[in-house]
């Protein structure tokens, strides 16, 4: 059972270093949309790589634009990654 859980958790974490060239290029393009201070955030890169792999580039871009707009309207000053992963934070705004 423990081995199965370890395998499942490894499947959910996207290794940025192992992305194929097309996905790496899409991630680079999407990361340009993030605020400059968040562009080197590895957790954010992994989250967006996961969304790219599951939803595609256009849906990920729309999602990110919507969340960045919400973040600006809320005057949220923290990490973009924290805002994206915390649904209650973004709903509260």
Buried (B, 14 or more C-beta within 10 A) or exposed (E): EEEEEEEEEEEEEBEBEEBEEEBBEBBEEBBEBBEEEBBEBEBBBBBBBBBBBEEEBEEBBEBBEEBBEBBEEEEBEEBBBBBBEEEEBBEEE
